[in-house]
Amino acid sequence: MAQESRDASWFEDLVRSHSRAIVRYFARRAPVDDAEDLAAEVLLVAWRRRDDVPEEAELPWLYRTAGFVLANYRRKRTELPVEDLPDRPTRARVGTDPEVSALFDAELRGALALVSDRDREIILLHAWDGLDGVQLAEVLGISRSGADAALSRARKRLREAWGQRLEL
């Protein structure tokens, strides 16, 4: 798409269509209080690099960018270990989003803590962010078949981790 058509109207449509998904992405991976600021940073990158945003694949591009923003954010902060999260969410943290409240399920947190960072990210991108195989491949920077294989392996390892927790 030519730069002339990537104007303020294009950007407003991008924000309207995808900002909620990007905020939810960060709400699942960083302190909820920082989710909107981190999403704004992703959207700022999208505006600055609007010619690089692929047409019809905006959301995967935004998720990939969000991954870089999150990595930078984490380098600047000390993360709260999964086991230190409260057992019960507060209403302010969870609000009305059932997906965010699922993060507080102790068994799920425990199983997710046992898989690798990459497996966890693949599972979250697919299950919680709703990325299909093509979008997942784009975010991960690999082929579609590679993304399908990575998702299959990540699911298998999560099932194994879940089984380990049940045996304890």
C-alpha positions, 0 to 999 in steps of 0.5 A: 500500500502506498504511503499516501493511503497510510494517513490518519484515517488508516491509522484510526482504523488500525487503532479501532480494529486492533487496540483492544487485542493489543491491550489484552496481549499486554494485560496477560503478560505484564502488570495490567496497569502498564498494558495501555501504555505498552499498547500505545507504544506498539501503536506509535511504532505502527504509525512510524513504520506504517509503510512496513505494516503488511496489508491484511496482516496488520494484527500479526505484525502488531503482535510481533511488534508487541513481543519486541516492546514487551522484551524491552519492557521486561529488561527494564523491570523485574518481573513478579514470578508466577508463583508469587501471583495472588491466588484470587484476583482483585476486581480492579485487576480483572475487571469483567474480562474472563480471559484475564481472570483465567490467568489466576487459575492456580493449576493453569499458572502452574502448568504454564510455568513448567513449559519453556518461554517459547512454548508459553508464548506460542500457546498464549498467542494461539489460545488467548490472542486467537492467532491462526496458523498463518498469523502465528507463523508471521509473528514467530517469523517462521513458515506456516508448517513450522508454526503448526509444528511448534504449536503442536509441540507446545500443546504436547509439552503443556499436556505433559506439564499438566499431567505432572502437576496432577501427579504431585 
